[in-house]
Amino acid sequence: MRLIAPDEGMLYHIIEKRRPDLAKKIRNTRTIETVVVGLGGQGTRHAELMQQYGTAITAGIAPGRGGTRLLETIPIYNTISECLTEHPNIAVASIWRHYSTAKDATIEVIEAGIPVVVLISEGIPVRDVRDILVAARKHNTLLVGGNTPGVIFPPEGIKVGMLPDVFYPQEVSTEEFGPKGVTIISRSGAILYHLSDALASVGIAQNAVIGIGGDGAIGSTFRDLVPLAMEYKNTDLVVIAGEIGGCQEELLAEDIQKHPEKYPKPMVALISGAHAPEGKTMGHAGAIVSPGQTYGTFQSKKHALEQAGVPVANSQYDLIEEVKTKLNDKNYFDVEHYYKKMKTIWDAPAKKPGWSTLITNVMPNNLLISGYPLQDIVERKGFLEVAYLLIKGEFPDKKTLEEMRKIAVTAAKLPVPKITRLHNEDVSKTLVKYLVLDESLAAFPQEGIDGAVKKTIFCLGRAARYLSGIYGTEKALEKLNENEPFSYIIYRAITGNSKVNEKHSRLIEAMIVACVDHGVTPPSAQATLIAATTRAPYEVAVAHGVGAITDVHGGAGAKAAQFFNECIKKAKKEKIDVSLATRNLMREYIEEGKRVEGMGHRVHTKDPRRDVLWNLATQTGIASEHVQLSKIISTIFEQVRGMSLPINVDGVIGSIVADMGLDPTIAKVLFIYGRLAGLSAHYFEEVASQPRMRQINFAEAIYKGEEMRKIP
Amino acid sequence: MKLYEHEAKKVFDTMKIPIPKQYGVIHSIEELDAMKLQYPVMLKSMVLVGGRGKAGGIKKANNMEETKKIASELFKLKIKGLAVECILLEEVVDEMGACYFGVTMDPATYHNVVIVSASGGVDIEQVAREKPKTIIKREIPDNSRELPEKIAEDIVCSLLKDLPQMNYLKDILVDTIVKLYATYQRFDAKLCEINPLIITSKGVVAADAKMVLDDNALFRQVELLEMLGIKEKRHDVAERTKNELRAQTAGFPYIDLLPENHAKDPHKLYVGLIPGGAGYGIFSIDEVATIGKRFFNDRVVPVNFMDSGGGPTQNKVAEMFHLLMDNSDVDLIVTSRFGGISSCDIFIRGMVQAVKERYENGKKMIPVFGRMVGTDLPSARTFLEKAKAENPDVMKNVTIFVGNQRIMADVIREGIKKAFESKGWKI
């Protein structure tokens, strides 16, 4: 609910006072960029809440986590200076570090020149706080806290800190400067909420709410902030909430008397602790009344402020009365409307927890990889291009693609050990064995997102070589031409033909591309992701995923190819119509309790990959009786079983593999090979954007990547 | 955290600030027999409050007999309500003059401030009020770890204007103030004080020593605490009440507002508070008292301070309710959940757990009146509704408003009104 642009709000006003140059840039971008320093549990959780409220979070800082991402999309840097090189317009930092390291982190941020620093960390040793204050003075930084719940600016929808979103702005304003309101500045967080609550109950809006922190030594005090708030055109009145202990309230009173010109607007104070016993610390380090002190008591504060003309309340009722009087009963919004709105917040069902992926958007009958419909990708792009897209979110340009091709070819040329495969061993298991042992793959660097994509391409090259070993087609790979397309290498590894059949090669690549990814929920992706949470090495995590591809998951294509083969054979042998032979065979299958694979899908009723593969099979002239059969298999199934199951991508691939005269297990190999690219992408996304050892609820994943778009 | 005088002196000694010869600290008279004392000897009561001298807690003895007599008197003494549990014995220092040295942080500017005065051995705050000119203050704005020699010299020169006869001690005084400042910084102290710093024929001696450590920095002062044999953080000056000890064990801040063993006024309503964070913990006491004065003829007494914010566990929440319901004074519990960190859900589960346990074990039940808004509200609301439907008897006297349609002041007022009505009291 943003009512005014960020460059019209109080936060902008504060930044402008401290860094006029930066303010100019903000006027251009109309965005106040912020950075979150310290990404433990609290920092991470509140980064999300701040973003939801409307705060622009440009980056996060966490030493050792540079190059990874926060909330899947926000870049993380090791240091603030690295961050500012990339994002020079950051104007506000919130600091969530542990008290033992908060000092160094804060001083680093201050010295980097960020004008507004909100120090959330609590329990910082006071000697460290003094060092921070020395730095803040030197660099003209507005420091809020430590031990502050943060600051919130309701009209511009900006929150820096952990305040709940209950503060209410004026929604409609007939006045020149837009929504006005009362600024609340408080030493305690919980008191802030109760004051806001009290004011809202009589229709008084808040344009800024600032927690200054409960500690004995803090960055900005009432004396620093009240004049700033009063300067700001939309502030009608300032409420300060003080409490026993320290001498801030007394100093404010003194300043008001000495410099009344700095305090041109009405003010009301609430002081807590009228009934506190002497000599006992009550929670806040600052809130202790030491016997014999001439300041710090309820009476000393009340007296000083009243002398300065500021009425002092000690209860919600009195506060409401004083503020109403000072504002001449001005009303900012309709209270009934406000309660109705709040009620929708209180009555809202619990928000479902979620996490997100940017890779593949899986919707019924639609699969988008980084926004591009998969069927279009199958039609127009090669395997290396889509492998690149899965990780980088964009297709490579020509030069980059050539670089990728070279990496893949190099990898495919490197020798592999003699492949031994037990009789009937699942091909996925064979591949797992050798992937995990591959030292060249393990040694391949993977720094940053470019490293990730190169390593994936390298892995695909290696896998092609292993497949040739598994199928005993090494001979076909012997005379590798350095400059030939990678799809030729795949073709030769899979078919064992040295001479490339262009059309077959094209179709094989298309089928591989059709299998690259299906989001985070397939068991193979889950297995890789779980391994990735423990930061297992790349090849190990990917092998986890490949190992999960079995007859149950990913094996349907091979089974379908076999079934189609049997149907055609039966028709020929018994000299009957194919559909009759198929019906009969299907009945036999069902009687024996066997599954007919290649139909039905948990998400799609019309698999988006179906038509594009059928068309390509027809265009290349490969489509023949098996493909023909695949087009009527659903109808036959309905005749036999009385229920309608659509053919899925496995069924289509199975029929094409059968028409190509390939071993039926090739259908599964195509699936595994394609999915290697997807598993790699999920591995690198997890490592770069999620905390270690997290518990993954796969059903909670939300796609937050590119919207649907067309391939240029 | 305040250090006892003998502890502070131990710290000063390691920093080579001269202290009187220490004979030891005793907890009982019997320990005196094993001590080798040189008379006269000083006996000082070790309590963490000022004004021990005036209260008769510091005495001189000239022989063992006298020492034992004085010690046994001191062990019976209470100074500002605090029992004397141990006594420091140290040499008597001949005094030629005395001054005050202190380092602390200025509460207004947050700068370190070195304070010296030629008026030593008396209440420095009183001196500040009565003879402010005799106090020399120097702020150190850069928080340097060492006090620059130049500044130390300036300070001492100013001091010596008032004590010209001590000019020959200039270097020693400079050295002492430098060391005191270093002690303050190195050990994360909030206050380091020598009052009096006694001038002897040979030099200076810190006849008293005061140190207050920064609680927030205790985690990195392990060596210091080990040297002093301090195993756990010391709390407030005053002795803790039974309730306060119980809350400390459970792990939440709690303070009794009424003295232990006070007589309950049968015409007044005693209100226990489980209010949320520390700030509202303080404010809610004022709210209850003010509402009592304004609407209930001053017949309402707030019972406690509690900080129940910051995300307590369910068991801890349950213990908060048990603690107040076990308190025979309490007639009504007022509670509030509002904010970002604490979960309403855990809170409400903890409350229901406590009320159920008490119901099942036949323990005293006290009406609860309160409000909740904020984190995890939907699940909290569902849980509360279910608990009320399933156990109407248990939850009979629990009223929790969901949402902020009523401000807390209204909730408190209504809770008190209901409590008055159920007692048949006129409002």
Interface residues (C-beta under 8 A of the other chain):
Chain A: Y99 S100 G123 I124 P125 V126 R127 D128 V129 R130 D131 L133 V134 P149 M162 L163 P164 V166 S186 R187 S188 G189 A190 I191 Y193 H194 D197 A198 A200 S201 G214 G216 A217 A241 E243 I244 G246 C247 L251 L270 S272 G273 A274 H275 A276 P277 G279 K280 T281 M282 G283 H284 A285 A287 G292 Q293 T294 Y295 G296 N314 S315 Q316 Y317 D318 Y339 M342 K343 W346 D347 A348 P349 A350
Chain B: G50 M105 P107 A108 Y110 H111 N112 E125 R129 P141 D142 N143 Q185 D188 K190 D214 D215 N216 A217 F219 R220 D236 V237 A238 P253 I255 L257 P275 G276 G277 A278 G279 Y280 G281 I282 F283 I285 D286 E287 A289 T290 I291 R294 P302 F305 D307 G309 S336 F338 G339 G340 I341 V373 G374 T375 D376 L377 P378 S379 R381 V402 G403 N404 Q405 I407 M408 A409
